[in-house]
Amino acid sequence: MRTFRSLLSRSILRTAGYFAVVGGLLFLGSTTGWAISSAGGLAQETWPVPTWQSFATVFGISGFIGALAAAIRRRYMAFKRCFDLVAASVGLVVMAPLLAILILLIRATSRGPALFTQERVGKDGRIFHMYKLRTMVADAEKETGAVWAKENDPRITPVGRWLRKTHLDEIPQLMNVLQGEMNLIGPRPERPELVAQLSQEIVDYPKRLAVAPGITGLAQVWSKYDETMEDVRRKVKYDLLYIRQMCLTADLSILFRTVYVVATGQGAR
């Protein structure tokens, strides 16, 4: 009996050790990729990022680990949605007085509505109307159509320039989060015309639509404003890396980085 107990104990310890090693390697695989992105290591065209697939292949348990990873990801997505709902609800209540003041300020300093909606492309290519505080003159794109804002853009109002620098014009998008059209964190949604154009020029661009878009995201907090097609390609790499490495650590890191970006006005245009 004592020998049997000893063998059983050793077997349990061996099994626990095996899963501990595998778990550690999986964690290393995800956090290594995240560390590379946080350090701005996406300048190169290839991504030398270890993932759970490579480690699982070494141990010959790719099927089991794949199913486990998929189950964990589904649970995290459910948690992420609950967190977004709570955060968006609290955020709207807390920021309601500030939002009211900003609306009055916009109405008092420029012609046109303070709050407007704009068509954007969401998850799986679905079109939705994204809420924003107006930062440009009324009918700013009537002559040009959908175009990116540029440095010292004459269409931007004085109040709008401040709103863009502080990113306060994004507050109404918390309503999109409540409606399930956006997440707090994810790839930035673009307009249908630009999505159609960029999908033709950048092969991987449509892959960004695999998840719901976000108010903030990895590309937004680590990359500069789009000025050239190369800037867009770089942001697409950040977006796809986030989709692959999506986890609590990644989202918390992006939230903390977002606070810094908002406080410094980095990337505003």
C-alpha positions in Angstrom: 0.0 0.0 0.0 2.8 2.4 0.9 4.5 1.7 -2.5 1.3 2.3 -4.3 0.8 5.6 -2.5 4.4 6.6 -3.3 3.9 5.8 -7.0 0.6 7.6 -7.1 2.1 10.7 -5.5 5.0 10.7 -7.9 2.6 10.3 -10.8 0.5 13.2 -9.7 3.5 15.4 -9.1 4.9 14.5 -12.6 1.6 15.3 -14.2 1.3 18.6 -12.3 4.8 19.5 -13.3 4.2 18.7 -16.9 1.1 21.0 -17.1 3.0 23.7 -15.1 5.8 23.7 -17.7 3.3 23.8 -20.6 1.3 26.6 -18.9 4.5 28.6 -18.4 5.5 28.2 -22.0 2.0 29.3 -23.1 2.2 32.4 -20.9 5.7 33.1 -22.2 4.5 32.7 -25.8 1.7 35.3 -25.3 3.6 37.8 -23.2 6.7 37.7 -25.4 4.6 38.8 -28.4 3.1 41.6 -26.2 6.5 42.7 -25.0 7.7 43.0 -28.6 4.7 45.1 -29.6 5.1 47.4 -26.5 8.7 48.0 -27.3 7.8 49.1 -30.8 9.3 46.0 -32.3 7.0 45.9 -35.3 9.3 48.0 -37.5 10.4 44.8 -39.3 8.2 43.2 -41.8 8.2 39.8 -40.1 6.9 38.9 -36.6 9.3 36.6 -34.7 6.7 36.1 -32.1 6.5 32.7 -30.2 2.9 31.5 -29.9 1.2 28.6 -28.1 1.1 26.7 -31.4 4.9 26.3 -31.6 5.2 25.1 -28.0 2.2 22.8 -28.4 3.8 21.3 -31.5 7.0 20.5 -29.6 5.0 18.6 -26.9 2.8 16.9 -29.5 -0.4 18.1 -27.9 -1.5 20.8 -30.3 -5.1 19.5 -30.6 -5.6 19.6 -26.8 -3.9 22.9 -26.3 -5.8 24.4 -29.3 -9.1 23.4 -27.8 -8.0 24.7 -24.4 -6.8 28.0 -25.8 -10.1 28.4 -27.8 -12.1 27.8 -24.6 -10.1 30.3 -22.6 -10.4 32.9 -25.4 -14.2 32.5 -25.4 -14.4 33.0 -21.7 -12.1 36.0 -21.9 -14.3 37.5 -24.7 -17.4 37.1 -22.4 -15.5 38.7 -19.5 -14.3 41.5 -21.9 -17.9 42.3 -22.9 -19.1 42.4 -19.3 -16.2 44.7 -18.4 -16.9 47.0 -21.3 -20.6 47.3 -20.4 -19.8 48.2 -16.8 -17.0 50.6 -17.8 -19.1 52.3 -20.5 -22.1 52.7 -18.2 -20.0 54.2 -15.4 -18.1 56.3 -17.8 -21.2 57.9 -19.3 -22.7 58.6 -15.9 -19.5 60.2 -14.6 -18.8 62.2 -17.7 -22.4 63.3 -18.3 -21.8 66.8 -16.8 -18.5 67.3 -18.8 -20.3 66.1 -22.0 -23.1 68.6 -21.5 -20.6 71.4 -21.1 -18.7 70.4 -24.2 -21.9 70.2 -26.2 -22.8 73.8 -25.1 -19.2 75.0 -25.9 -19.3 73.5 -29.4 -22.8 75.0 -30.2 -21.7 78.4 -28.9 -18.5 78.6 -31.0 -19.4 77.1 -34.4 -22.4 76.5 -36.6 -23.9 73.0 -36.7 -24.8 70.2 -34.4 -22.5 69.4 -31.5 -23.1 65.6 -31.7 -23.1 63.8 -35.0 -22.9 60.2 -36.3 -20.7 58.8 -39.0 -20.9 55.5 -40.8 -18.1 53.1 -39.8 -17.3 49.4 -40.6 -17.5 47.1 -37.6 -17.0 43.4 -36.9 -17.5 41.2 -39.9 -18.0 44.2 -42.2 -21.2 45.4 -40.6 -22.0 49.1 -41.0 -22.9 51.1 -37.9 -23.2 54.7 -36.9 -20.4 55.9 -34.6 -21.1 58.9 -32.3 -18.7 61.7 -32.0 -18.5 65.3 -30.9 -18.1 67.6 -33.9 -14.6 69.0 -34.2 -14.7 70.3 -37.8 -16.8 72.9 -39.5 -20.3 71.8 -40.6 -20.3 69.8 -43.9 -16.5 69.5 -43.7 -16.3 66.7 -46.3 -19.0 67.9 -48.6 -16.5 68.9 -51.3 -13.8 66.3 -50.6 -15.6 63.2 -49.5 -14.1 60.8 -46.9 -10.5 61.9 -46.3 -8.1 61.8 -43.3 -7.5 64.9 -41.3 -4.0 66.4 -41.9 -1.7 68.5 -39.8 -3.1 72.1 -39.3 -6.2 71.0 -41.1 -8.2 74.3 -41.8 -11.5 72.4 -41.4 -10.9 71.8 -37.6 -12.4 74.5 -35.3 -10.4 76.0 -32.4 -12.5 74.1 -29.9 -12.3 71.0 -32.1 -8.5 71.2 -32.1 -8.5 71.1 -28.3 -11.1 68.3 -28.2 -8.9 66.2 -30.6 -5.7 66.9 -28.6 -7.4 65.7 -25.4 -9.4 63.0 -27.2 -12.6 64.2 -25.5 -14.4 64.0 -28.8 -14.5 60.2 -28.4 -16.6 60.2 -25.2 -19.9 59.6 -27.1 -18.5 56.4 -28.4 -19.3 54.9 -25.0 -22.8 54.7 -26.3 -21.6 52.5 -29.2 -20.0 50.2 -26.6 -23.3 49.9 -24.8 -25.0 49.0 -28.1 -22.5 46.3 -28.8 -21.1 47.9 -31.9 -17.7 48.7 -30.3 -15.4 47.6 -27.6 -13.3 49.8 -25.3 -10.2 48.2 -26.9 -9.8 47.0 -30.5 -8.8 48.1 -34.0 -10.0 51.6 -34.9 -13.1 51.5 -37.1 -12.9 53.2 -40.5 -15.4 54.6 -43.0 -16.8 52.2 -45.7 -15.1 54.2 -48.5 -11.7 54.0 -46.9 -12.1 50.3 -45.9 -12.9 49.4 -49.6 -9.9 51.3 -50.8 -7.5 50.0 -48.2 -8.7 46.4 -48.6 -7.6 46.7 -52.2 -4.1 48.0 -51.4 -3.3 46.1 -48.2 -3.8 42.3 -48.3 -4.4 41.7 -44.6 -6.6 44.8 -44.0 -9.9 42.9 -43.9 -8.6 40.7 -41.1 -9.0 43.6 -38.8 -12.8 43.0 -39.0 -12.5 39.7 -37.2 -13.2 41.5 -33.9 -15.3 44.5 -32.8 -13.6 47.8 -33.3 -12.5 49.8 -30.2 -12.3 53.4 -28.9 -8.7 52.8 -28.2 -6.3 50.1 -29.2 -2.7 48.9 -29.7 -2.3 50.7 -33.0 -3.7 53.9 -31.6 -1.5 54.2 -28.6 1.8 53.0 -30.1 1.7 54.3 -33.7 1.6 57.8 -35.1 -1.3 59.3 -37.0 -1.8 58.0 -40.6 -0.1 60.1 -43.2 1.1 57.5 -45.7 0.1 54.0 -46.8 3.1 52.7 -44.9 1.7 54.2 -41.7 -1.6 52.3 -42.4 0.3 49.0 -43.1 2.2 49.4 -39.8 -1.1 50.0 -37.9 -2.6 46.9 -39.5 0.3 44.9 -38.2 -0.4 46.2 -34.7 -4.1 45.4 -35.1 -3.5 41.8 -36.2 -0.9 41.3 -33.4 -3.5 42.5 -30.9 -6.1 40.1 -32.3 -3.7 37.2 -32.0 -2.4 38.1 -28.5 -5.7 39.4 -27.0 -5.7 38.8 -23.3 -6.2 40.6 -20.0 -2.6 41.7 -19.7 -2.7 43.2 -23.2 -5.9 45.1 -22.5 -4.7 46.5 -19.2 -1.5 47.6 -20.8 -3.4 49.4 -23.6 -5.7 51.1 -21.0 -2.7 52.4 -19.0 -1.0 53.6 -22.2 -4.2 55.3 -23.3 -4.2 57.4 -20.1 -0.7 58.5 -20.9 -1.6 59.3 -24.5 -4.7 61.3 -23.5 -2.7 63.2 -20.8 0.0 64.2 -23.3 -2.1 64.8 -26.4 0.2 62.4 -28.3 -1.0 61.4 -31.7 -3.7 64.1 -31.9 -4.4 65.8 -35.2 
